[in-house]
Amino acid sequence: MRAPKLDYQPRHPKRPKSHRIGLIGCGGISQYHLQAAKAMRVPVVAMADVNLAAAESRRDEFYPKADVYTDHHDLLARDDISVVEIATHTAVRGQQIRDALKAGKHVLSQKPFTDDLREGRKLIAYAKRRGLKLGVNQNGRWSPQFAGFLAAVRQGLLGDLYTVDYSLAWDHTWIRGSAFEKLHHLILSDFAIHWFDAVRCAFGDRKPRSVFANAVKAPGQDLKAPMLAHAVVNFGDGLATLGFSGYESHEPREYFCTVGSKGTLRGAANVARIDELEYSNAKGTVKLPLKGQWFPDGFRGTLGEFLRSIEEDREPSISAADNLKSLELCFAAVESADTGLPIKPGKVLTSRL
């Protein structure tokens, strides 16, 4: 049979020069935000970071004419900035989001945009009252492997989903000595959020009933955070299973398989780098090559979608309201791992990392 064409590539804004971006937070992840903006010819006119040298370094590398500040309020006071990207730590991110909305800016926040669902709902309501867009940089959705999978779902190639299974083995011990090592549920929260988000989007309007998860240390493991984790999401008439082995020191590998009423989709490659999917239905099996990489295409996807939502005056698919549903899965998984019980998504309001 002929291979179906998947519509999964990131879309650029229609009028890139009409947007003027201010970036708050110039740490490691900010380079991908700036790469995405530059690739789409969107002007970044100002950057703010409490570390002036960090802001100056990013300015010099990407946008030499941009102004730099150590106080984000100075950036927000500018009338020429219409969109603010926030790439700071979660602890300060919430207040900065509120500050930006108060200043009349559309906001695209790094994930997670909150560690408290109640606070998240307040920010969403505030943005709505102000007539502003509030989005979350859930960049994994535009990684080729997730984008291709979700495109297959949208295009009806799989029919009604029965199961979605991911199994990952890789070396995550690079966190040793970093702030990430202090996160007890590093794997189920900071890392797995992309996979929780993907399966939630794939199942669409079918609400998850429960999440059951475990997180343990590997034999002889010297890191504080459990590096082995597993989660099962029960959708009532469908299941998603996620397996994470972050203590693999030999060859990283990710396996993916989803089964639906009309077809099956599979993939296997290096972790987060699946570059080909295999699609099977009643007519046969075909290969579906994927172009691009998570970094930087995931960031082009989120920024492009967010700016297009402003241009088209619609809710972005990566809205904060939509993102809360993925956080509910993540928070439920963490609670389940702590209690040994299946947890209903939405029941746990705060993240216990």
C-alpha positions in Angstrom: 0.0 0.0 0.0 1.0 3.6 -0.4 2.5 5.3 2.7 0.2 8.0 4.1 1.6 11.5 4.4 1.7 12.8 8.0 1.1 16.5 8.6 3.5 17.0 11.6 6.0 19.6 10.7 6.2 22.8 12.8 4.3 25.8 11.3 5.8 29.2 11.3 3.8 32.4 12.1 2.3 34.1 9.1 3.5 37.5 10.0 6.7 37.0 12.0 7.8 40.6 12.0 4.5 41.7 13.6 5.5 40.1 16.9 8.1 41.5 19.3 9.3 39.2 22.0 10.9 39.8 25.4 12.7 36.8 27.0 12.8 36.4 30.8 15.4 33.9 31.9 18.6 33.4 30.0 19.8 30.0 31.4 20.6 26.8 29.5 17.2 26.2 28.0 16.9 29.8 26.7 19.2 29.0 23.8 16.5 26.8 22.2 13.9 29.5 22.6 16.2 32.0 20.8 17.1 29.5 18.1 13.5 29.0 17.3 12.7 32.7 17.2 15.7 33.4 15.0 14.8 30.5 12.6 11.4 32.0 12.1 12.7 35.6 11.8 10.7 36.7 14.8 12.4 39.7 16.5 13.5 39.4 20.2 14.0 42.9 21.3 14.9 42.4 25.0 16.2 39.9 27.5 16.2 39.8 31.3 18.1 37.7 33.8 19.2 38.4 37.4 22.7 37.3 36.0 23.6 40.2 33.7 26.4 38.2 32.1 24.0 35.4 31.1 21.7 37.9 29.4 24.5 39.6 27.6 25.9 36.3 26.4 22.5 35.3 24.9 22.1 38.7 23.4 25.6 38.6 21.8 25.0 35.1 20.4 21.5 35.6 18.9 20.2 39.2 18.9 23.1 41.7 19.2 20.7 44.7 19.1 18.5 43.5 21.9 18.4 45.3 25.2 19.3 43.5 28.4 18.0 43.9 32.0 18.5 42.4 35.4 15.0 43.3 36.5 12.2 41.7 34.5 9.9 44.6 35.4 12.0 46.9 33.2 11.4 44.6 30.3 7.7 44.4 31.0 7.4 48.2 31.1 8.2 48.5 27.4 5.2 49.2 25.1 6.8 47.7 22.1 6.9 44.1 23.5 3.8 42.1 22.7 4.9 38.6 23.7 6.9 37.4 26.7 8.6 34.1 26.9 9.5 33.0 30.4 12.3 30.4 30.9 13.1 30.8 34.6 12.9 28.3 37.4 9.5 27.1 38.5 9.8 28.7 41.9 9.7 32.2 40.5 7.9 31.5 37.3 4.3 32.0 38.6 4.8 35.5 39.8 6.6 36.5 36.6 3.7 35.1 34.5 1.3 37.2 36.6 3.5 40.3 36.2 3.7 39.8 32.4 -0.1 39.4 32.1 -0.6 42.5 34.3 1.6 44.4 31.9 -0.6 43.4 29.0 1.7 40.8 27.4 0.8 37.4 25.9 2.8 34.8 27.7 4.5 31.6 26.6 5.9 29.9 29.7 8.4 27.1 30.0 7.0 23.8 31.4 5.7 23.2 34.0 4.0 26.6 34.2 2.9 25.8 37.8 3.4 23.3 40.6 -0.1 24.0 42.0 -3.2 23.4 40.0 -5.2 25.9 42.0 -2.6 28.7 41.2 -2.6 27.5 37.6 -6.3 28.0 37.3 -6.0 31.5 38.8 -3.4 32.5 36.2 -5.6 31.1 33.4 -8.6 33.0 34.7 -6.5 36.2 35.0 -5.3 35.9 31.4 -8.8 35.4 30.2 -10.0 38.5 32.0 -7.2 40.4 30.5 -8.0 39.1 27.0 -4.5 37.6 26.7 -3.0 34.3 25.5 -1.3 32.1 28.1 0.6 29.1 26.6 3.1 26.5 27.8 6.2 25.4 26.0 5.3 21.8 25.9 7.9 21.3 23.2 7.8 17.5 23.0 4.6 17.7 21.0 6.6 18.9 18.0 9.4 16.5 18.4 9.2 14.3 15.2 8.3 11.1 17.1 5.4 12.6 19.1 4.3 15.0 16.3 4.2 12.1 13.8 2.3 9.9 16.3 -0.3 12.6 17.0 -0.7 13.4 13.3 -1.5 9.8 12.7 -4.2 10.0 15.4 -5.6 13.2 14.0 -5.7 11.9 10.5 -7.7 8.8 11.5 -5.1 6.3 10.6 -5.4 4.4 13.9 -9.1 4.7 14.6 -10.1 4.3 18.2 -7.0 3.8 20.3 -6.7 0.7 22.4 -3.2 0.9 23.9 -0.2 3.2 23.8 3.1 1.8 25.1 6.5 3.4 25.6 9.6 1.8 27.0 12.8 3.8 27.5 16.3 2.8 28.7 19.0 5.5 28.8 21.7 7.0 31.0 20.3 9.8 33.1 23.1 9.9 35.6 24.4 13.2 34.1 22.3 14.8 36.8 24.8 13.8 39.5 25.8 16.9 41.5 23.2 19.1 39.8 20.0 20.6 41.2 18.1 17.9 39.3 19.5 15.3 41.6 17.5 16.8 44.5 14.2 16.1 42.8 12.9 12.9 44.3 10.5 12.3 41.5 12.8 13.6 38.7 11.8 10.8 36.3 8.1 10.9 36.8 7.9 14.7 36.8 10.5 16.6 35.0 11.3 13.9 32.4 8.0 11.9 32.0 5.8 15.0 31.5 6.4 14.9 27.8 5.2 11.3 27.5 2.2 11.9 29.8 1.3 14.9 27.6 1.7 12.8 24.4 -0.6 10.0 25.5 -3.2 12.4 26.9 -3.3 14.2 23.6 -3.6 11.0 21.7 -6.6 9.8 23.7 -8.3 13.1 23.0 -11.6 13.6 24.9 -11.4 10.3 26.6 -10.8 11.2 30.3 -8.2 9.2 32.3 -9.7 7.4 35.2 -6.6 6.6 37.2 -2.8 6.5 37.2 -0.8 3.8 38.9 2.9 4.4 39.2 6.1 3.1 40.9 9.5 4.7 41.3 12.5 2.8 42.8 16.3 3.0 42.9 18.4 0.5 40.9 20.7 -1.9 42.7 23.8 -0.1 43.9 22.4 3.3 42.8 24.2 6.2 44.5 21.9 9.0 43.2 19.2 10.3 45.5 16.4 10.3 42.9 14.9 6.9 41.9 16.0 6.3 38.3 13.5 3.5 37.6 9.9 4.4 37.1 6.7 2.9 35.6 3.2 4.3 35.1 -0.1 3.0 33.8 -2.8 5.4 32.8 -6.3 3.9 32.7 -8.7 5.5 30.2 -11.5 3.1 31.0 -11.6 1.7 27.5 -7.9 2.1 26.8 -4.5 1.9 28.5 -1.2 3.8 28.3 1.9 2.3 29.8 5.1 4.2 30.3 8.4 2.5 31.4 11.5 4.5 32.3 14.9 2.9 33.0 17.2 5.9 33.6 20.2 3.9 34.8 21.2 2.2 31.5 24.8 2.6 30.7 25.2 0.5 27.5 23.0 1.6 24.6 20.0 4.0 24.9 16.8 2.8 23.3 13.2 3.8 23.1 10.4 1.5 22.0 6.9 2.7 21.0 3.8 0.8 20.0 0.2 2.0 19.7 -2.7 -0.2 18.7 -6.1 1.1 17.4 -9.2 -0.2 15.7 -7.9 0.7 12.2 -4.1 0.3 12.5 -0.9 -0.1 14.5 2.0 2.3 14.8 5.5 1.3 16.0 8.9 2.9 16.4 12.3 2.1 17.9 15.5 4.2 18.1 17.7 6.2 20.5 15.8 7.8 23.3 13.7 10.8 22.1 15.1 10.3 18.6 12.7 8.0 16.8 13.2 8.9 13.2 10.9 6.4 11.5 7.5 4.9 12.3 6.1 1.7 11.0 2.4 1.7 10.1 0.3 -1.4 9.7 -3.3 -1.9 8.8 -5.5 -4.4 6.9 -3.7 -3.6 3.6 -0.2 -4.1 4.8 2.8 -2.4 6.4 4.7 0.7 5.4 7.6 2.8 6.7 7.0 6.5 7.6 10.3 8.4 7.8 10.4 11.4 10.1 12.4 14.6 9.5 13.9 16.9 12.1 14.9 16.6 15.8 13.3 17.4 19.1 15.9 20.1 19.6 15.3 22.7 18.1 12.1 21.6 16.2 10.1 21.2 19.3 10.7 24.8 20.2 9.9 26.0 16.7 6.6 24.2 17.0 5.5 25.7 20.3 6.5 29.3 19.4 5.0 29.0 15.9 1.7 27.6 17.3 1.5 30.3 20.0 2.2 33.2 17.6 -0.3 31.8 15.1 -3.0 31.6 17.8 -2.4 35.3 18.3 -2.6 36.1 14.6 -5.8 33.9 14.2 -7.3 35.1 17.6 -7.9 31.5 18.9 -6.9 29.4 21.8 -3.5 27.9 21.3 -3.3 24.1 21.3 -0.6 24.5 24.0 -2.8 26.7 26.2 -2.2 26.7 29.9 -5.7 25.3 30.4 -4.9 22.4 28.1 -1.6 21.8 29.9 -3.3 21.5 33.3 -4.7 18.2 32.1 -1.2 16.8 31.5 0.0 18.1 34.9 -2.9 16.3 36.5 -1.5 13.0 35.1 2.0 13.8 36.3 0.9 14.8 39.8 -1.3 11.7 40.1 1.7 9.5 39.1 3.9 11.1 41.7 1.2 10.6 44.4 0.7 7.0 43.3 4.4 6.3 43.5 4.5 7.7 47.1 1.3 5.9 48.3 1.3 2.7 46.3 -2.3 3.4 45.2 -4.0 4.2 41.9 -4.8 7.9 41.9 -7.6 9.8 40.0 -6.1 12.6 37.9 -7.2 16.0 39.2 -7.4 14.8 42.8 -3.8 15.8 43.6 -3.5 19.6 43.4 0.2 20.2 44.1 3.4 18.5 42.9 5.5 16.8 45.5 8.9 16.5 43.8 
